[in-house]
Amino acid sequence: MKTLKYTIVALLVFVAFQSCNSDKKSKGNITEVYQCPMQCEGDKTYNGKGSCPICKMDLALVEKNSKLGEDDSVSEESIFNLTSTWHNEEGEAFQLKDLKGKTLVMVMIYTSCKAACPRLVADMRNIESQIPDEKIKNMQFIMVSIDPETDTPEKLKAFAKENFMDDAHWTFLQGTESGVREFANVLSVKYKEISPIDFSHSNIISVFNPQGELKHQQEGLGVDNKETIASIMEVTP
């Protein structure tokens, strides 16, 4: 009888330890979060299927990424601290913090560019093509114009259609001159107008985690993007 008692105690300690670990993991960027439907343990969550150690009911799937949506706090390194207003290709106004909760892959281009930008567009599409569908739904590919005066929402929308980049996970942004300059400084992107229709600029693709923190940058044209893909896979729920 004592042996059985000690075995049960040891088992309960093991389950409690595993539960604590699961609870810690649930606060990260995971795809699925589970919770006891009776909330026997309050708001405690788990990152996998199982049963409640108290009532023994099957854990229920909580809405994906709900933790990100509930927590409005961001770190000092997050781009969601920027307060500039932008317009997308549909003419809708929003701020960068409205993109919170998804992995962001960003690049700065301008639609009238005939040299580097088409290569950057191709690099972005190449990256997108290597991401599994279950990850794509938790991502947003952002094309930020460095020529906001010329690149109106209407022009950006036409450019998106011409380049087959009009799916929901693609977003084109037009900002103000000051907003674009501020954002370029954050990305360490340098650009300069060399004629009314031409700019020189850095060729950098940046990866941000769902909290808006910069995790990786790919510099150059047509470069090996294995590290970029790996970074995306690591931070995307």
VOBA-1610 file (N, C-alpha, C; in pm, whole numbers, padded with zeros to 5 digits, always signed):
BEGIN
Met+00083-00121+00000Met+00000+00000+00000Met+00087+00126+00000Lys+00195+00124+00084Lys+00284+00239+00088Lys+00350+00263-00047Thr+00387+00151-00112Thr+00451+00164-00244Thr+00357+00231-00343Leu+00230+00190-00340Leu+00130+00250-00429Leu+00113+00398-00398Lys+00111+00431-00268Lys+00095+00570-00226Lys+00210+00655-00278Tyr+00331+00605-00263Tyr+00448+00681-00309Tyr+00448+00696-00461Thr+00400+00591-00529Thr+00394+00596-00676Thr+00297+00705-00721Ile+00181+00713-00654Ile+00081+00815-00690Ile+00136+00954-00664Val+00202+00974-00549Val+00260+01104-00517Val+00363+01145-00622Ala+00448+01050-00659Ala+00552+01078-00761Ala+00488+01116-00894Leu+00379+01046-00928Leu+00309+01074-01054Leu+00249+01213-01054Leu+00189+01253-00941Leu+00129+01386-00931Leu+00236+01495-00940Val+00352+01471-00879Val+00462+01568-00888Val+00507+01583-01032Phe+00518+01468-01103Phe+00559+01471-01243Phe+00460+01548-01328Val+00328+01523-01307Val+00224+01592-01384Val+00228+01741-01357Ala+00247+01778-01230Ala+00253+01920-01194Ala+00372+01987-01261Phe+00486+01916-01264Phe+00606+01971-01329Phe+00583+01992-01477Gln+00522+01892-01542Gln+00493+01903-01685Gln+00396+02015-01712Ser+00296+02033-01624Ser+00197+02139-01641Ser+00262+02275-01633Cys+00356+02290-01538Cys+00425+02418-01525Cys+00503+02450-01650Asn+00571+02347-01705Asn+00647+02368-01828Asn+00555+02407-01941Ser+00439+02340-01952Ser+00345+02371-02059Ser+00294+02512-02044Asp+00272+02554-01917Asp+00221+02688-01894Asp+00320+02792-01939Lys+00449+02766-01914Lys+00553+02859-01956Lys+00558+02868-02108Lys+00548+02754-02174Lys+00556+02753-02320Lys+00436+02823-02381Ser+00321+02818-02316Ser+00200+02876-02373Ser+00208+03027-02383Lys+00306+03087-02314Lys+00319+03231-02318Lys+00407+03274-02435Gly+00458+03181-02510Gly+00541+03214-02624Gly+00459+03220-02751Asn+00527+03210-02864Asn+00459+03218-02993Asn+00421+03079-03039Ile+00313+03022-02986Ile+00270+02890-03024Ile+00143+02901-03105Thr+00116+02799-03185Thr+00001+02804-03273Thr-00128+02774-03199Glu-00127+02676-03108Glu-00249+02636-03040Glu-00233+02645-02889Val-00335+02696-02824Val-00337+02709-02678Val-00459+02635-02627Tyr-00439+02549-02526Tyr-00550+02470-02470Tyr-00574+02510-02324Gln-00700+02492-02281Gln-00738+02529-02146Gln-00851+02440-02097Cys-00858+02418-01967Cys-00969+02339-01911Cys-01100+02413-01933Pro-01203+02349-01991Pro-01331+02416-02018Pro-01400+02464-01890Met-01364+02402-01777Met-01424+02443-01648Met-01336+02545-01577Gln-01219+02574-01637Gln-01122+02669-01580Gln-01091+02635-01434Cys-01066+02506-01412Cys-01031+02461-01277Cys-00907+02530-01223Glu-00817+02567-01315Glu-00692+02631-01274Glu-00688+02777-01315Gly-00806+02837-01323Gly-00812+02978-01361Gly-00777+02998-01507Asp-00685+03088-01535Asp-00645+03120-01672Asp-00528+03036-01721Lys-00490+02935-01647Lys-00376+02852-01685Lys-00403+02784-01819Thr-00303+02782-01908Thr-00317+02722-02040Thr-00206+02622-02065Tyr-00226+02539-02171Tyr-00130+02436-02210Tyr-00107+02447-02360Asn+00010+02401-02405Asn+00041+02411-02547Asn+00022+02279-02622Gly-00060+02192-02566Gly-00089+02066-02634Gly-00217+02004-02581Lys-00269+01908-02657Lys-00390+01839-02616Lys-00364+01756-02491Gly-00472+01731-02415Gly-00460+01652-02294Gly-00586+01667-02210Ser-00574+01636-02084Ser-00689+01648-01994Ser-00651+01728-01872Cys-00749+01789-01810Cys-00727+01870-01689Cys-00684+01778-01576Pro-00575+01809-01507Pro-00529+01723-01397Pro-00624+01725-01277Ile-00720+01818-01276Ile-00812+01828-01163Ile-00946+01760-01192Cys-01017+01806-01300Cys-01149+01749-01329Cys-01143+01637-01432Lys-01026+01618-01495Lys-01003+01512-01593Lys-01074+01534-01727Met-01140+01650-01746Met-01205+01678-01875Met-01099+01708-01980Asp-01131+01681-02107Asp-01039+01712-02215Asp-01018+01862-02224Leu-00892+01903-02244Leu-00863+02045-02261Leu-00925+02096-02390Ala-00977+02218-02386Ala-01043+02278-02503Ala-00946+02374-02573Leu-00954+02379-02706Leu-00870+02469-02785Leu-00917+02613-02766Val-00826+02699-02722Val-00854+02841-02709Val-00820+02908-02841Glu-00878+03021-02871Glu-00852+03090-02997Glu-00703+03111-03017Lys-00656+03081-03135Lys-00513+03091-03164Lys-00465+03235-03150Asn-00344+03246-03090Asn-00279+03375-03072Asn-00358+03470-02983Ser-00451+03418-02902Ser-00531+03505-02818Ser-00445+03583-02719Lys-00336+03524-02675Lys-00249+03592-02580Lys-00192+03720-02639Leu-00156+03714-02770Leu-00100+03832-02834Leu-00203+03942-02843Gly-00326+03903-02870Gly-00431+04001-02886Gly-00469+04066-02754Glu-00458+03994-02643Glu-00501+04046-02515Glu-00396+04137-02453Asp-00271+04116-02485Asp-00163+04192-02423Asp-00125+04309-02512Asp-00154+04432-02468Asp-00126+04550-02549Asp+00014+04603-02529Ser+00091+04547-02437Ser+00224+04596-02408Ser+00322+04548-02515Val+00418+04633-02547Val+00523+04597-02642Val+00656+04643-02583Ser+00764+04581-02628Ser+00896+04618-02578Ser+00943+04749-02640Glu+01048+04803-02585Glu+01103+04929-02638Glu+01158+04912-02779Glu+01192+04788-02816Glu+01249+04763-02948Glu+01142+04741-03056Ser+01017+04742-03020Ser+00910+04709-03114Ser+00877+04826-03207Ile+00855+04794-03334Ile+00815+04898-03430Ile+00672+04944-03403Phe+00599+04872-03319Phe+00463+04912-03287Phe+00459+05035-03198Asn+00575+05082-03153Asn+00583+05207-03079Asn+00574+05327-03173Leu+00598+05305-03302Leu+00589+05415-03399Leu+00442+05453-03418Thr+00414+05582-03419Thr+00275+05628-03422Thr+00232+05690-03554Ser+00317+05683-03656Ser+00281+05740-03787Ser+00160+05668-03845Thr+00079+05743-03919Thr-00037+05686-03986Thr-00001+05652-04130Trp-00044+05535-04176Trp-00016+05486-04310Trp-00146+05457-04383His-00138+05441-04515His-00251+05396-04595His-00208+05275-04677Asn-00293+05173-04679Asn-00261+05055-04760Asn-00313+05073-04901Glu-00299+04970-04982Glu-00338+04978-05123Glu-00489+04994-05142Glu-00565+04972-05037Glu-00711+04993-05042Glu-00749+05132-04995Gly-00650+05210-04956Gly-00677+05345-04907Gly-00716+05350-04761Glu-00704+05237-04691Glu-00742+05231-04550Glu-00629+05284-04463Ala-00665+05367-04366Ala-00566+05425-04275Ala-00547+05335-04153Phe-00423+05317-04111Phe-00395+05241-03990Phe-00253+05270-03944Gln-00219+05217-03827Gln-00085+05231-03773Gln-00018+05094-03770Leu+00112+05094-03757Leu+00186+04968-03760Leu+00141+04872-03650Lys+00097+04926-03537Lys+00053+04840-03427Lys-00069+04756-03465Asp-00140+04795-03571Asp-00255+04717-03617Asp-00210+04585-03680Leu-00080+04572-03708Leu-00024+04449-03765Leu+00023+04352-03657Lys+00005+04390-03532Lys+00053+04310-03420Lys-00011+04172-03420Gly+00072+04072-03389Gly+00022+03936-03381Gly+00062+03849-03498Lys+00126+03909-03599Lys+00173+03832-03714Lys+00321+03859-03740Thr+00387+03758-03792Thr+00526+03778-03836Thr+00523+03871-03956Leu+00611+03970-03957Leu+00616+04068-04066Leu+00746+04054-04143Val+00733+04044-04276Val+00849+04044-04364Val+00838+04172-04446Met+00933+04264-04428Met+00918+04399-04483Met+01033+04437-04575Val+00999+04516-04676Val+01100+04571-04765Val+01052+04709-04812Met+01147+04797-04841Met+01114+04931-04890Met+01151+04940-05038Ile+01051+04980-05119Ile+01068+04989-05263Ile+00995+05113-05314Tyr+00995+05133-05446Tyr+00904+05229-05508Tyr+00865+05173-05645Thr+00742+05194-05683Thr+00685+05121-05797Thr+00743+05158-05931Ser+00799+05279-05946Ser+00854+05319-06075Ser+01000+05276-06093Cys+01054+05209-05995Cys+01193+05161-06001Cys+01208+05054-06109Lys+01312+05065-06188Lys+01336+04968-06296Lys+01463+04885-06273Ala+01532+04911-06164Ala+01659+04842-06140Ala+01648+04743-06024Ala+01673+04790-05902Ala+01681+04700-05787Ala+01544+04650-05740Cys+01443+04735-05744Cys+01313+04698-05686Cys+01250+04573-05747Pro+01253+04555-05880Pro+01200+04430-05935Pro+01270+04307-05879Arg+01400+04319-05850Arg+01473+04207-05790Arg+01428+04185-05646Leu+01403+04294-05573Leu+01354+04282-05435Leu+01216+04218-05432Val+01133+04257-05527Val+00999+04197-05538Val+01012+04047-05562Ala+01103+04011-05652Ala+01125+03868-05681Ala+01177+03794-05558Asp+01265+03859-05481Asp+01317+03797-05360Asp+01205+03776-05258Met+01116+03873-05246Met+01004+03860-05152Met+00912+03745-05195Arg+00887+03735-05322Arg+00800+03627-05372Arg+00868+03491-05355Asn+00999+03489-05370Asn+01072+03364-05351Asn+01065+03319-05206Ile+01077+03413-05114Ile+01064+03382-04971Ile+00924+03329-04942Glu+00824+03399-04993Glu+00684+03359-04970Glu+00659+03217-05020Ser+00716+03182-05134Ser+00691+03052-05195Ser+00745+02936-05113Gln+00837+02965-05020Gln+00898+02860-04939Gln+00835+02843-04801Ile+00733+02925-04773Ile+00668+02919-04642Ile+00543+02831-04650Pro+00528+02733-04560Pro+00409+02647-04560Pro+00282+02728-04537Asp+00170+02678-04592Asp+00043+02749-04581Asp+00003+02775-04438Glu+00032+02680-04348Glu-00008+02698-04209Glu+00070+02810-04141Lys+00184+02849-04197Lys+00261+02961-04145Lys+00218+03092-04213Ile+00189+03084-04343Ile+00151+03202-04420Ile+00034+03275-04355Lys-00063+03201-04302Lys-00181+03264-04244Lys-00148+03346-04120Asn-00030+03324-04063Asn+00014+03400-03946Asn+00122+03502-03982Met+00127+03539-04111Met+00230+03630-04159Met+00171+03743-04242Gln+00250+03847-04260Gln+00214+03955-04350Gln+00341+04001-04420Phe+00335+04008-04552Phe+00447+04058-04632Phe+00417+04204-04665Ile+00504+04293-04621Ile+00479+04437-04629Ile+00575+04503-04727Met+00520+04576-04823Met+00600+04653-04919Met+00576+04801-04888Val+00680+04868-04839Val+00669+05008-04798Val+00729+05097-04906Ser+00651+05192-04956Ser+00700+05281-05061Ser+00788+05392-05004Ile+00901+05416-05068Ile+00987+05527-05030Ile+00954+05651-05113Asp+00852+05641-05198Asp+00808+05752-05282Asp+00658+05775-05261Pro+00619+05821-05142Pro+00477+05833-05110Pro+00401+05933-05196Glu+00470+06029-05252Glu+00402+06127-05336Glu+00351+06064-05465Thr+00432+05978-05524Thr+00394+05912-05650Thr+00313+05785-05624Asp+00353+05708-05525Asp+00289+05579-05498Asp+00163+05596-05414Thr+00057+05639-05479Thr-00073+05651-05414Thr-00130+05512-05388Pro-00231+05500-05303Pro-00294+05369-05281Pro-00342+05306-05411Glu-00395+05386-05502Glu-00443+05334-05630Glu-00327+05273-05712Lys-00214+05343-05712Lys-00100+05293-05787Lys-00043+05168-05721Leu-00041+05166-05591Leu+00009+05049-05519Leu-00080+04927-05545Lys-00210+04950-05550Lys-00303+04839-05576Lys-00283+04783-05715Ala-00264+04872-05814Ala-00239+04827-05950Ala-00108+04749-05958Phe-00006+04797-05887Phe+00123+04730-05885Phe+00110+04591-05823Ala+00032+04580-05716Ala+00011+04452-05650Ala-00053+04351-05745Lys-00153+04395-05820Lys-00220+04305-05914Lys-00128+04264-06028Glu-00052+04359-06079Glu+00039+04331-06190Glu+00145+04227-06151Asn+00181+04228-06025Asn+00288+04138-05978Asn+00233+04018-05901Phe+00102+03994-05913Phe+00037+03880-05849Phe+00065+03877-05698Met+00056+03994-05636Met+00080+04009-05494Met-00041+04073-05427Asp-00160+04029-05467Asp-00282+04088-05414Asp-00359+03993-05322Asp-00291+03885-05277Asp-00353+03798-05175Asp-00356+03872-05041Ala-00434+03817-04949Ala-00455+03884-04820Ala-00328+03902-04740His-00227+03817-04761His-00106+03828-04680His-00004+03927-04738Trp-00042+03997-04845Trp+00043+04103-04900Trp-00018+04238-04866Thr+00064+04333-04821Thr+00016+04468-04791Thr+00116+04569-04845Phe+00064+04670-04914Phe+00147+04778-04966Phe+00114+04905-04888Leu+00218+04978-04845Leu+00198+05093-04759Leu+00249+05223-04819Gln+00164+05325-04808Gln+00202+05462-04842Gln+00197+05543-04712Gly+00306+05612-04682Gly+00309+05693-04560Gly+00333+05839-04594Thr+00362+05917-04492Thr+00404+06056-04512Thr+00555+06057-04530Glu+00608+06168-04578Glu+00753+06178-04595Glu+00825+06154-04462Ser+00774+06214-04355Ser+00838+06198-04225Ser+00821+06056-04171Gly+00703+05997-04195Gly+00680+05861-04149Gly+00770+05761-04219Val+00788+05779-04349Val+00874+05690-04426Val+01020+05705-04380Arg+01061+05829-04358Arg+01199+05853-04314Arg+01223+05790-04177Glu+01126+05805-04087Glu+01139+05746-03954Glu+01150+05594-03962Phe+01065+05535-04046Phe+01065+05389-04058Phe+01194+05340-04122Ala+01244+05412-04221Ala+01370+05375-04285Ala+01485+05377-04185Asn+01484+05475-04095Asn+01588+05482-03992Asn+01584+05360-03901Val+01463+05313-03869Val+01448+05196-03784Val+01508+05073-03852Leu+01487+05062-03983Leu+01536+04945-04058Leu+01681+04961-04106Ser+01739+05077-04078Ser+01875+05108-04128Ser+01878+05108-04280Val+01766+05146-04340Val+01757+05158-04486Val+01789+05303-04525Lys+01884+05319-04616Lys+01920+05452-04664Lys+01863+05472-04805Tyr+01803+05587-04827Tyr+01753+05616-04963Tyr+01768+05765-04991Lys+01781+05796-05117Lys+01802+05935-05158Lys+01741+05957-05295Glu+01668+06065-05309Glu+01608+06100-05439Glu+01717+06157-05529Ile+01736+06094-05645Ile+01840+06142-05737Ile+01780+06206-05861Ser+01647+06195-05875Ser+01573+06264-05980Ser+01426+06258-05939Pro+01338+06332-06006Pro+01196+06331-05967Pro+01132+06192-05971Ile+01191+06099-06044Ile+01130+05966-06055Ile+01228+05852-06020Asp+01339+05889-05958Asp+01440+05786-05932Asp+01504+05806-05794Phe+01529+05692-05726Phe+01591+05693-05594Phe+01704+05592-05590Ser+01807+05624-05512Ser+01905+05522-05475Ser+01865+05475-05336His+01879+05346-05308His+01833+05296-05178His+01900+05164-05142Ser+01894+05132-05013Ser+01945+05004-04963Ser+01852+04892-05006Asn+01910+04774-05018Asn+01831+04656-05056Asn+01827+04559-04937Ile+01732+04583-04847Ile+01725+04508-04721Ile+01584+04453-04700Ile+01575+04325-04671Ile+01448+04262-04633Ile+01457+04230-04485Ser+01358+04273-04408Ser+01361+04260-04263Ser+01250+04168-04213Val+01281+04090-04111Val+01185+03999-04049Val+01159+04045-03905Phe+01030+04065-03872Phe+00989+04104-03737Phe+00903+03994-03678Asn+00920+03968-03548Asn+00835+03870-03483Asn+00696+03930-03458Pro+00599+03852-03409Pro+00463+03904-03389Pro+00452+04019-03290Gln+00558+04043-03211Gln+00558+04157-03119Gln+00625+04280-03181Gly+00662+04270-03308Gly+00720+04385-03378Gly+00867+04407-03353Glu+00938+04305-03305Glu+01080+04316-03278Glu+01161+04261-03396Leu+01261+04337-03439Leu+01344+04297-03552Leu+01426+04173-03516Lys+01415+04068-03598Lys+01485+03943-03570Lys+01589+03905-03675His+01575+03957-03795His+01669+03918-03901His+01661+04017-04015Gln+01774+04038-04081Gln+01777+04119-04202Gln+01859+04050-04310Gln+01807+04055-04431Gln+01874+04000-04549Gln+01912+04116-04639Glu+02039+04130-04666Glu+02086+04244-04745Glu+02142+04197-04878Gly+02106+04267-04984Gly+02154+04234-05117Gly+02041+04187-05206Leu+02075+04156-05332Leu+01977+04111-05430Leu+02007+03968-05473Gly+01904+03885-05474Gly+01922+03747-05518Gly+02014+03666-05431Val+02023+03701-05303Val+02114+03630-05213Val+02049+03502-05160Asp+02130+03416-05102Asp+02079+03294-05040Asp+01988+03332-04923Asn+01863+03286-04927Asn+01768+03328-04824Asn+01741+03220-04719Lys+01831+03124-04705Lys+01809+03016-04608Lys+01796+03068-04466Glu+01882+03163-04429Glu+01876+03218-04294Glu+01747+03296-04272Thr+01701+03364-04375Thr+01576+03439-04366Thr+01459+03345-04345Ile+01455+03239-04421Ile+01348+03139-04407Ile+01351+03077-04267Ala+01470+03045-04221Ala+01485+02985-04088Ala+01436+03080-03979Ser+01467+03208-03993Ser+01422+03307-03896Ser+01271+03318-03895Ile+01211+03318-04014Ile+01065+03326-04025Ile+00999+03204-03959Met+01052+03087-03988Met+00995+02964-03933Met+01007+02962-03781Glu+01113+03020-03730Glu+01137+03018-03585Glu+01040+03108-03510Val+01009+03226-03566Val+00925+03322-03492Val+00778+03315-03525Thr+00741+03240-03629Thr+00601+03236-03671Thr+00524+03124-03602Pro+00413+03156-03537Pro+00332+03052-03471Pro+00279+02950-03570
//
